[in-house]
Amino acid sequence: MDTNCDASLDATKSFISTLIFFISFLGTYVITWVIQYMISKNDIKQINAAIKQLEERGD
C-alpha cells in the first residue's frame, strides 16, 4: 500500500514541478515580449519622426 501512495506522491510532485517550469517559462516569455514591444514602439516613433522631417525638407 505504501508503494502506491509513494507513486502517487511522486506523480503529484512531477506535475507540480512541470507546472512551475511552464509558468516560469511563460513569465519569462511575457516579460521579454513586453520589453521588445516597448523598444520597438520607441524605435517606430523615432523612424516616423525622421521620415516626417525628410518629407518636410522635400516640400
Secondary structure, DSSP 8 states (H G I E B T S, - for coil): -HHHHHHHHHHHHHHHHHHHHHHHHHHHHHHHHHHHHHHHHHHHHHHHHHHHHHHHHH-
